[in-house]
Amino acid sequence: MDALTRYTSFRDFVARTFSEATQQAVDKALVFAAEKMEQYARYDGRPLLDHDVAVAEIVAREIGLGRNSTVAAILHDVMRIAVKEQPDTVDELTKQVRWHFGEPVLGIIVGLCKISNIKLKVSKEQADDFRDMIVSYSEDPRVILIKLADRLEVMRNLDIFPPEKRRKKSWESLNLYAQIAHKLGLYSIKSELEDMSLKYLEPEAYTHIVHELKESESERMAFIEEFLTPVRKLLD
């Protein structure tokens, strides 16, 4: 299955939401990334490009960024893998990305690669330094937003990762990315990262809280409805 067929749902969303020029740029990025990443897969055997496309959809649908950010999200692992595994190809790849997708897209991708290259040990002290480094490496604020989308997609699929990686990524999400999302006012992303981190770091506490919320759901909804009724009346 080729990339344009595999990601029909995402392409339909782009077609409904953006211009024809953006649709063409996204399709071009999908084909380009699929060719470069054909041999790479996620832990569950699915193409690694599935991750990048999911990140691009979060970037466009949930965060509301535009063409360059969406294209950069699709392409970011192409550059990251080249830097890590084939450094001698990076110059040529950089020229190709600049030529086909433009300098702004290349700039975002380079910023994402810089963040990916930061090595972090699990400690509260390093967490503060790491947050500062992310900000300093992200001259373009879109880099931070795409990185948050990347981490959100990883956490939504954390079950496919080995147990030791689940705990590490959960700790990072709770202590780094959720706090960055909070500072940026992205409260829904902050809350989701915190909830999923708790699920893997403190599973018993997470299960207890979920149970308690379900038990009290009808009571909460009744309270909310009681509050909203006069508000609706006034608004009408």
C-alpha positions as CSV (number, residue, x, y, z in Angstrom):
1,M,0.0,0.0,0.0
2,D,1.5,3.4,-1.0
3,A,1.5,6.3,1.4
4,L,-1.3,8.3,-0.3
5,T,-3.6,5.3,0.0
6,R,-2.5,4.4,3.6
7,Y,-3.2,7.8,4.9
8,T,-6.4,8.6,3.1
9,S,-8.2,9.7,6.3
10,F,-5.5,12.3,7.1
11,R,-5.4,13.5,3.5
12,D,-9.2,14.0,3.5
13,F,-8.9,16.1,6.7
14,V,-6.2,18.2,5.0
15,A,-8.3,18.6,1.9
16,R,-11.3,19.8,4.0
17,T,-9.3,22.1,6.2
18,F,-6.6,23.7,4.1
19,S,-5.9,25.0,0.6
20,E,-5.2,22.9,-2.5
21,A,-1.5,24.1,-2.3
22,T,-1.3,22.7,1.3
23,Q,-2.9,19.4,0.1
24,Q,-0.2,19.1,-2.6
25,A,2.6,19.9,-0.1
26,V,1.3,17.3,2.3
27,D,1.0,14.6,-0.4
28,K,4.5,15.4,-1.6
29,A,5.8,15.1,2.0
30,L,4.1,11.8,2.5
31,V,5.6,10.3,-0.7
32,F,9.0,11.7,0.2
33,A,9.0,10.4,3.8
34,A,7.6,7.0,2.8
35,E,10.5,6.5,0.4
36,K,13.1,7.5,2.9
37,M,11.6,5.5,5.8
38,E,10.4,2.4,4.1
39,Q,12.6,0.0,6.2
40,Y,11.7,1.6,9.6
41,A,8.9,0.3,11.9
42,R,7.5,0.9,15.3
43,Y,7.6,-1.7,18.1
44,D,4.3,-3.2,17.0
45,G,5.5,-3.7,13.4
46,R,3.6,-0.8,11.9
47,P,5.5,1.7,9.7
48,L,7.3,4.4,11.6
49,L,5.7,6.9,9.3
50,D,2.3,6.1,11.0
51,H,3.8,8.0,14.0
52,D,4.8,11.0,12.0
53,V,1.4,11.3,10.2
54,A,-0.4,11.0,13.6
55,V,1.8,13.8,14.9
56,A,1.0,15.9,11.9
57,E,-2.7,15.4,12.5
58,I,-2.4,16.5,16.1
59,V,-0.4,19.5,14.9
60,A,-3.1,20.5,12.4
61,R,-6.3,19.3,14.0
62,E,-5.8,19.7,17.8
63,I,-3.2,22.5,18.0
64,G,-4.3,24.4,14.9
65,L,-0.9,25.0,13.1
66,G,-0.6,25.4,9.4
67,R,1.1,24.0,6.3
68,N,4.7,24.3,7.2
69,S,4.2,22.8,10.7
70,T,2.2,19.9,9.3
71,V,4.7,19.1,6.6
72,A,7.6,19.4,9.1
73,A,5.8,16.9,11.4
74,I,5.6,14.4,8.6
75,L,9.3,14.8,7.7
76,H,10.9,15.2,11.1
77,D,11.9,11.5,11.6
78,V,13.5,11.4,8.1
79,M,16.1,14.0,9.3
80,R,16.4,12.5,12.8
81,I,17.2,9.1,11.5
82,A,19.7,10.5,8.9
83,V,21.5,12.4,11.6
84,K,21.7,9.4,13.9
85,E,22.4,6.6,11.4
86,Q,23.7,8.1,8.2
87,P,25.4,11.4,9.0
88,D,27.1,11.5,5.6
89,T,23.7,11.9,3.9
90,V,22.6,14.8,6.0
91,D,23.9,17.6,3.7
92,E,22.2,16.1,0.7
93,L,19.0,15.5,2.6
94,T,19.1,19.1,3.8
95,K,19.3,20.3,0.2
96,Q,16.4,18.1,-0.8
97,V,14.2,19.3,2.0
98,R,15.0,22.9,1.3
99,W,14.4,22.5,-2.4
100,H,11.1,20.6,-2.2
101,F,9.6,22.1,1.0
102,G,11.3,25.4,1.6
103,E,13.5,27.0,4.2
104,P,10.8,27.4,6.9
105,V,10.0,23.7,6.9
106,L,13.8,22.9,7.1
107,G,14.2,25.3,10.0
108,I,11.5,23.6,12.0
109,I,12.9,20.1,11.3
110,V,16.4,21.2,12.3
111,G,15.0,22.6,15.6
112,L,13.2,19.3,16.3
113,C,16.5,17.4,15.6
114,K,18.4,19.5,18.1
115,I,15.8,18.7,20.8
116,S,16.0,15.0,20.0
117,N,19.7,15.0,20.4
118,I,19.6,16.2,24.0
119,K,20.4,13.4,26.4
120,L,18.4,13.4,29.6
121,K,18.8,11.4,32.8
122,V,15.8,10.9,35.0
123,S,16.4,13.5,37.7
124,K,14.4,16.6,38.9
125,E,17.5,18.8,38.6
126,Q,18.1,17.8,34.9
127,A,14.4,18.3,34.2
128,D,14.6,22.0,34.9
129,D,17.8,22.3,32.7
130,F,16.1,20.2,29.9
131,R,13.1,22.5,29.8
132,D,15.4,25.5,29.5
133,M,17.3,23.8,26.7
134,I,14.1,23.0,24.8
135,V,13.1,26.6,24.9
136,S,16.6,27.9,23.9
137,Y,16.8,25.5,21.0
138,S,13.4,26.5,19.7
139,E,13.8,30.0,18.2
140,D,10.6,29.1,16.3
141,P,7.7,28.4,18.8
142,R,6.3,25.9,16.3
143,V,9.2,23.6,17.2
144,I,8.0,23.3,20.8
145,L,4.4,22.8,19.8
146,I,5.3,20.0,17.3
147,K,7.5,18.4,20.0
148,L,4.6,18.4,22.4
149,A,2.4,16.8,19.7
150,D,5.1,14.2,19.1
151,R,5.2,13.3,22.8
152,L,1.4,13.2,23.0
153,E,1.2,10.7,20.1
154,V,3.9,8.5,21.8
155,M,1.9,8.5,25.1
156,R,-1.3,7.6,23.3
157,N,0.5,4.5,22.0
158,L,2.7,3.7,24.9
159,D,1.4,0.2,25.2
160,I,3.5,-0.9,22.2
161,F,6.8,0.2,23.9
162,P,8.9,-2.1,26.2
163,P,8.1,-1.7,29.9
164,E,11.4,0.2,30.7
165,K,10.7,2.7,28.0
166,R,7.1,3.2,29.2
167,R,8.3,4.3,32.6
168,K,11.0,6.6,31.2
169,K,8.7,8.3,28.7
170,S,6.0,8.7,31.4
171,W,8.4,10.3,33.8
172,E,9.6,12.7,31.0
173,S,6.0,13.5,30.0
174,L,5.0,14.3,33.6
175,N,8.1,16.3,34.6
176,L,9.0,18.0,31.3
177,Y,6.3,18.1,28.6
178,A,3.2,18.5,30.7
179,Q,4.9,21.5,32.4
180,I,5.9,23.1,29.1
181,A,2.3,22.6,27.9
182,H,1.0,24.3,31.0
183,K,3.3,27.3,30.5
184,L,2.0,27.6,26.9
185,G,-1.6,27.4,28.0
186,L,-2.2,24.1,26.3
187,Y,-4.2,22.7,29.2
188,S,-5.9,19.8,27.4
189,I,-2.5,18.5,26.3
190,K,-1.1,19.1,29.8
191,S,-4.0,17.1,31.4
192,E,-3.8,14.3,28.9
193,L,0.0,13.9,29.4
194,E,-0.4,13.9,33.2
195,D,-3.3,11.4,33.1
196,M,-1.4,8.9,30.9
197,S,1.8,9.4,32.8
198,L,0.0,8.5,36.1
199,K,-1.4,5.4,34.4
200,Y,2.1,4.0,33.9
201,L,3.9,5.5,36.9
202,E,1.2,4.9,39.6
203,P,-1.2,2.3,38.1
204,E,-3.0,1.5,41.4
205,A,-3.6,5.2,42.1
206,Y,-4.7,5.7,38.5
207,T,-7.2,2.8,38.6
208,H,-8.6,4.1,41.9
209,I,-9.1,7.6,40.6
210,V,-10.8,6.3,37.4
211,H,-13.1,4.1,39.5
212,E,-14.0,7.0,41.8
213,L,-14.7,9.3,38.9
214,K,-17.0,6.7,37.3
215,E,-18.8,6.2,40.6
216,S,-19.5,9.9,41.0
217,E,-20.1,10.8,37.3
218,S,-23.9,11.0,37.5
219,E,-23.7,13.2,40.6
220,R,-21.2,15.5,38.9
221,M,-23.3,15.7,35.7
222,A,-26.4,16.6,37.7
223,F,-24.5,19.3,39.5
224,I,-23.2,20.7,36.2
225,E,-26.6,20.7,34.7
226,E,-28.1,22.5,37.7
227,F,-25.4,25.2,37.3
228,L,-25.9,25.5,33.5
229,T,-29.7,25.8,33.5
230,P,-29.9,29.4,34.7
231,V,-26.9,30.4,32.6
232,R,-28.6,29.0,29.5
233,K,-31.8,30.9,30.5
234,L,-29.9,34.2,30.8
235,L,-28.0,33.7,27.5
236,D,-31.2,32.9,25.6
